[in-house]
Amino acid sequence: MSSREKEQTIALSAVFQAAELVSILAKTGQVDNASLQPMLDSILMVNAASTEDVYGGQWDCQSNLALGRKISRQALGKERSSVNPDTLRYALSLIHLEHKLSKTPDMLPVIGQKIAQIEQKKAHYDSVLHENMLASISGMYQDTLSKLSFRIQVHGDSRFLQQPQVANQVRAILMSGIRAAMLWRQLGGKRWHLIFKRKVLLNALESRS
């Protein structure tokens, strides 16, 4: 396993973790903060030294992305049928939407400026999980990615999705998924790899279990 493949599996695990969190949140109105926080923290990690550092560093990365690694192994392996179809759809949609973003260079500096503003706000709150931080990340998603021609349609229980706080969480998680999909692409990951390089990616994921 090359170091590039190892990094790709980190990014891919993060994509699937974001997808699974959106799926759970849309249906139940709540998610586990232990899985949510490292995803949201990653949005503000713009100058990380390595892919692992984006998700907590060498020793924390595996636990922080445990959910995503589990879903990735199922999706790429023989347990694909056990993965929620919405999760698979969200994961592929995140990769597709990030591809659209990469073709819209004018939007990238805007996102960079908004991330810098949110980073400054973080000093005033205990955590990125604070509702004001979630609202800011959600607003960034609405002001940028929501304006692209392709939009991710989230399905779930309308009782939850109509709640502003839940809606903000959904958009914030989608933003973290775009961050992960960007890493995946920058590391050489492509959508067709999920079909034709499944064995290689699975081997890399298993070595990190």
C-alpha positions as CSV (number, residue, x, y, z in Angstrom):
1,M,0.0,0.0,0.0
2,S,1.4,3.4,-1.0
3,S,1.2,6.5,1.2
4,R,-1.0,8.0,-1.5
5,E,-3.5,5.2,-1.2
6,K,-3.5,5.4,2.6
7,E,-4.3,9.2,2.3
8,Q,-7.0,8.5,-0.2
9,T,-8.7,6.1,2.2
10,I,-8.7,8.8,4.9
11,A,-10.3,11.3,2.6
12,L,-12.8,8.7,1.3
13,S,-13.7,7.7,4.9
14,A,-14.4,11.3,5.6
15,V,-16.7,11.6,2.5
16,F,-18.7,8.5,3.7
17,Q,-18.8,9.7,7.3
18,A,-20.3,13.0,6.1
19,A,-22.8,11.1,3.9
20,E,-23.8,8.8,6.8
21,L,-24.2,11.7,9.3
22,V,-26.5,13.5,6.9
23,S,-28.5,10.4,6.4
24,I,-28.9,9.8,10.1
25,L,-29.6,13.5,10.9
26,A,-32.3,13.8,8.3
27,K,-34.1,10.8,9.7
28,T,-33.6,11.2,13.4
29,G,-32.8,14.9,14.0
30,Q,-29.6,14.1,15.9
31,V,-26.1,12.7,15.5
32,D,-23.2,11.6,17.6
33,N,-21.0,14.6,18.4
34,A,-17.9,12.4,18.5
35,S,-18.4,11.7,14.8
36,L,-19.6,15.2,14.0
37,Q,-16.9,17.4,15.6
38,P,-13.9,16.1,13.7
39,M,-15.8,16.6,10.4
40,L,-16.6,20.2,11.2
41,D,-13.2,20.9,12.6
42,S,-11.7,19.7,9.3
43,I,-13.4,22.6,7.5
44,L,-11.2,25.1,9.3
45,M,-8.0,23.0,8.8
46,V,-6.8,24.8,5.7
47,N,-3.0,24.5,6.2
48,A,-2.6,21.0,7.6
49,A,0.7,19.3,7.1
50,S,-0.9,16.0,6.1
51,T,-4.2,14.4,5.4
52,E,-4.2,12.8,8.8
53,D,-3.7,16.1,10.5
54,V,-6.9,17.4,8.9
55,Y,-8.8,14.8,11.0
56,G,-6.9,15.0,14.3
57,G,-3.4,13.7,13.5
58,Q,-1.9,10.2,13.2
59,W,-3.2,8.8,16.5
60,D,-6.7,10.4,16.5
61,C,-7.5,10.0,12.8
62,Q,-8.7,6.3,13.0
63,S,-11.1,6.9,15.9
64,N,-12.3,10.2,14.5
65,L,-13.2,8.6,11.2
66,A,-14.3,5.2,12.6
67,L,-17.8,5.6,11.3
68,G,-16.7,6.6,7.8
69,R,-14.1,3.8,7.6
70,K,-16.8,1.2,8.5
71,I,-19.2,2.5,5.9
72,S,-16.4,2.7,3.3
73,R,-15.4,-0.9,3.8
74,Q,-19.1,-2.0,3.5
75,A,-19.7,0.1,0.4
76,L,-16.6,-1.1,-1.4
77,G,-16.8,-4.7,-0.2
78,K,-19.3,-7.5,-0.1
79,E,-21.6,-5.8,2.3
80,R,-22.7,-3.0,-0.1
81,S,-26.3,-4.0,0.3
82,S,-26.2,-3.2,4.0
83,V,-25.3,0.4,3.4
84,N,-28.1,2.9,3.4
85,P,-28.9,3.8,-0.2
86,D,-29.2,7.5,0.8
87,T,-25.7,7.3,2.3
88,L,-24.3,6.0,-1.0
89,R,-26.2,8.7,-3.0
90,Y,-24.9,11.5,-0.7
91,A,-21.3,10.3,-1.0
92,L,-21.4,10.2,-4.8
93,S,-23.3,13.5,-4.8
94,L,-20.6,15.1,-2.6
95,I,-17.8,13.9,-5.0
96,H,-19.9,15.2,-8.0
97,L,-20.6,18.6,-6.4
98,E,-17.0,19.1,-5.4
99,H,-16.1,18.4,-9.1
100,K,-18.5,21.2,-10.1
101,L,-16.8,23.5,-7.5
102,S,-13.4,22.7,-8.9
103,K,-14.6,24.0,-12.3
104,T,-15.8,27.2,-10.7
105,P,-12.6,29.0,-9.7
106,D,-14.3,32.3,-8.8
107,M,-16.1,30.5,-5.9
108,L,-13.0,29.1,-4.2
109,P,-11.6,32.5,-3.0
110,V,-15.0,33.3,-1.6
111,I,-15.1,30.1,0.4
112,G,-11.6,30.8,1.6
113,Q,-12.6,34.2,2.8
114,K,-15.6,32.9,4.6
115,I,-13.5,30.1,6.3
116,A,-11.1,32.8,7.6
117,Q,-14.1,34.7,9.0
118,I,-15.5,31.6,10.7
119,E,-12.1,30.8,12.1
120,Q,-12.0,34.2,13.8
121,K,-15.5,33.6,15.2
122,K,-14.3,30.3,16.7
123,A,-12.3,32.2,19.3
124,H,-15.5,33.5,20.8
125,Y,-17.1,30.1,21.3
126,D,-16.2,26.9,23.1
127,S,-16.5,24.6,20.1
128,V,-17.3,24.4,16.4
129,L,-20.5,22.6,17.6
130,H,-21.8,25.9,19.0
131,E,-25.1,26.8,17.2
132,N,-23.6,30.1,16.0
133,M,-20.7,28.3,14.5
134,L,-23.0,25.8,12.8
135,A,-25.1,28.7,11.5
136,S,-22.0,30.3,10.0
137,I,-20.8,27.2,8.2
138,S,-24.4,26.6,7.0
139,G,-24.5,30.1,5.7
140,M,-21.2,29.6,3.8
141,Y,-22.7,26.6,2.1
142,Q,-25.9,28.5,1.2
143,D,-23.9,31.4,-0.2
144,T,-21.6,29.3,-2.3
145,L,-22.3,25.6,-3.1
146,S,-26.1,26.0,-3.0
147,K,-25.7,28.3,-6.0
148,L,-24.1,25.7,-8.3
149,S,-26.2,24.0,-11.0
150,F,-26.1,20.7,-9.1
151,R,-27.7,20.5,-5.7
152,I,-27.7,17.7,-3.2
153,Q,-31.3,16.7,-2.3
154,V,-31.6,15.5,1.3
155,H,-34.4,13.2,2.1
156,G,-35.7,12.5,5.6
157,D,-38.3,13.3,8.2
158,S,-39.7,16.8,7.5
159,R,-40.4,17.3,11.2
160,F,-36.6,17.5,11.7
161,L,-35.5,19.0,8.4
162,Q,-37.7,22.0,8.9
163,Q,-36.0,22.8,12.2
164,P,-33.5,25.6,11.6
165,Q,-30.9,24.0,13.8
166,V,-31.1,20.7,12.1
167,A,-31.0,22.3,8.7
168,N,-27.9,24.2,9.7
169,Q,-26.3,21.0,10.9
170,V,-27.1,19.3,7.6
171,R,-25.5,22.0,5.5
172,A,-22.5,22.2,7.8
173,I,-22.0,18.4,7.4
174,L,-22.3,18.7,3.6
175,M,-19.7,21.4,3.7
176,S,-17.4,19.1,5.6
177,G,-18.1,16.4,3.0
178,I,-17.1,18.8,0.2
179,R,-13.8,19.4,2.2
180,A,-13.2,15.6,2.2
181,A,-14.2,15.2,-1.5
182,M,-11.7,18.0,-2.4
183,L,-8.9,16.1,-0.5
184,W,-10.0,12.9,-2.3
185,R,-9.6,14.6,-5.7
186,Q,-6.3,16.4,-4.8
187,L,-4.9,13.0,-3.8
188,G,-5.7,11.6,-7.2
189,G,-9.1,10.0,-6.2
190,K,-11.6,9.7,-9.0
191,R,-15.2,8.4,-9.1
192,W,-14.3,5.4,-11.3
193,H,-11.8,4.3,-8.6
194,L,-14.8,3.3,-6.5
195,I,-15.6,0.6,-9.0
196,F,-12.3,-0.4,-10.6
197,K,-9.9,0.2,-7.7
198,R,-12.2,-1.2,-5.0
199,K,-9.8,-4.0,-4.0
200,V,-6.8,-1.6,-3.7
201,L,-8.9,0.8,-1.6
202,L,-10.3,-2.0,0.5
203,N,-6.8,-3.4,1.3
204,A,-5.8,0.1,2.4
205,L,-8.9,0.5,4.6
206,E,-8.4,-2.9,6.1
207,S,-4.8,-2.1,7.0
208,R,-6.1,0.9,9.0
209,S,-8.8,-1.1,10.9
